Amino acid sequence: MADIVSPLDGKVVGISVNVGDVIEEDDEVVVVEALKMETPIYAAEGGKVASIQCKEGDSVKENQVLVVLE
């Protein structure tokens, strides 16, 4: 299992995956907005999305788990 974490504090403005999706390395999974800038977060490795730990509109902290891959 691998976790995809937020690299910064911000607000989730987009989620590009669903539970059960198979993703590849460098696929965009979540977009976090901070200081009016949108930061796409990419998968560091491929896998199947086991769970999504956030929803659009959530405030997230740096290193908070956003998506879990199996």
HELIX and SHEET records of a PDB file:
SHEET    1   A 4 ALA A   2  VAL A   5  0                                        
SHEET    2   A 4 VAL A  65  LEU A  69 -1                                        
SHEET    3   A 4 GLY A  47  ILE A  52 -1                                        
SHEET    4   A 4 VAL A  22  ILE A  23 -1                                        
SHEET    1   B 4 MET A  37  TYR A  42  0                                        
SHEET    2   B 4 GLU A  28  ALA A  34 -1                                        
SHEET    3   B 4 GLY A  10  ILE A  15 -1                                        
SHEET    4   B 4 SER A  59  VAL A  60 -1                                        
END                                                                             
